[in-house]
């Protein structure tokens, strides 16, 4: 390795001083079979003889180093090792120190057999996602099953002027290794070479009985290291029901100081931005609107729909907000730029608004993370209007309605860009409207049923349904409704495998109305149904309609030791009318059964009206959403959803067949039931 190969994005060279230097003999000495290693191989598990990871941070760069040796005993693992990709950010350098294989006791250098290509990692630019990331493609020739692959590499990210947050603040989350792998030796080292103290917080570590330990916070001054080391290690985490232990490393700070750090960057922008000066056309349109609700709606939709959203992954945490005059002139910007422009417009019309930092992807963990501005990856606008609190994502498109009718964004934690702020938690929310309001009518005469379904969608549901009808073929939409009704009417249990188009004849579906102000879209479906009764194996006939969307399977099936259940269901209303020219059993248990549930997290009621030829059920569900349900309250919540699933999510009527013998049979069945 005396002759270093260097290109813009990768280098082949020796490790940096802080990473250390490991020789060939030491590598071979560490690749030793043991009883533990043999057992993993016998069990068919891939085995890593050693993994040595280091993370180095200074005020000039962040770097990660890894040296590992692992088996290629599985064909899939061999394929992944033979061709792999490494994604590097702008100005980040991938350093390759060693590629070797241990084969028949001999350590073979594979760098001469390695081909490296640098490709653009750009595949979403047409959607406004800009990234100067590069994909480094590494192809290694002549890897063989049962080789032991030795890979030693680093990633070095020197800071540019644009990385001002990364220069000031460190943020790194170490997560315990995948429990698929077995490790002979596992070691992780965090090296602080920053001037500032770094705090680290151990979270979701467990005792020997598997109980979660209280989080533990410690500190690293400049030049200090944190080391975690395991021997003969398999991560014991139950991945399906437990959170992997992790350690959060962040520059020691508090939320108030962080908010005061970020505020001046925004205040400078706000102070020198005059909407009248840079956007007179927008001002003119606003002044022509006399209703304040409509002014607010225009402002939101102007920024959402007329300013193109560009997400620059490299700059999201790396640069100051763009001036709104530039955003307006170029008609494009990232979430910060669009949010700042929206706030400037709202300031002009006298609506109280502020910019807030959020992270939708890791929202749950923010309450556990150490305070850091690097916890956030998105910016939205908080609006206080008529005594209510709203959050507007300026990057969304094709969203409509007055502010109280717009879609709801689910998240819990945010930091407001104002002085002396603490991390805030959003209040739980109750919808002021039904997100879905559906009326189902099935009227049967003889062997023909007339089916009509009228559904009104509002809020997020309306926005989604507009998009669906805009991009989907009408025949496909009808088939989707047909398939849903095939199960809702229980035909899947007596004519499974039948083409639904032969069951629902002359099916049509149309958008009846679309009120952009109310953000309300109404869809109507109708069809003729041959043989509309469900017939059981004993030839008993029923009219049935059970909507399984009412049953929240995610609540009933939820099993997790660490995560609380995140409650985000819509407010819904259903009216189901099933009528026939036949007599029905007006006393059948499930036909007349009603329910009332008053849970702290949702109210649910079903009410019935039964006549001699049919029945109606009205179902309403009103949830308290955007809230985590504490584990000590979850079983009651789950059991109440089991109650909903116990025939309280629809309607069924039993047909009394005509004829004296059938009536006698029915009477006898009822008497001895």
Secondary structure, DSSP 8 states (H G I E B T S, - for coil): --S-EE-SSEEE----GGG----HHHHHHH----HHHHHHHHTT--EEEEEEEEEEE-SSEEEEEEEEEEE--SHHHHHHHHEEEEEE-TTEEEEEEEEEEEETTEEEE-GGGEEEEEEE----GGGTEE---EEEEEEES---TT-EEEEEEEEEEE--TT-HHHHH--EEEEE---TT-EEEEEEEEEEE-SSS-EEEEEES-B-TTS-B---EEEEE-TT-EEEEEEEEEE----TTTS---EEEEEES--HHHHHHHHHHHHHHHHHT--HHHH-HHHHHHHHH---HHHHHHHHHHHHHHHSEE-EETTTTTTS----HHHHHHHTEE-HHHHHHHHHHHHHHTT-EEEEEEE-STTGGGGGTS-S-GGG--EEEEEEEETTEEEEE-TT--S--SSGGGS------EEEESSTT---EE---B--SS-SEEEEEEEEEETTEEEEEEEEEEETHHHHHHHHHHHHS-HHHHHHHHHHHHHHHTTGGGTSTTS-HHHHEEEEEEEEEEEETTTTEEEEEEEEEEES-SEE-TT--EEEEEE-TTSS-HHHHH---SS--EEE----EEEEEEEEESSEE-TT-HHHH--EEEEETTEEEEEEEEEETTEEEEEEEEEE-BSEEE-HHHHHHHHHHHHHHHTT-SEEEEEEE-SSHHHHHHHHHHHHT-
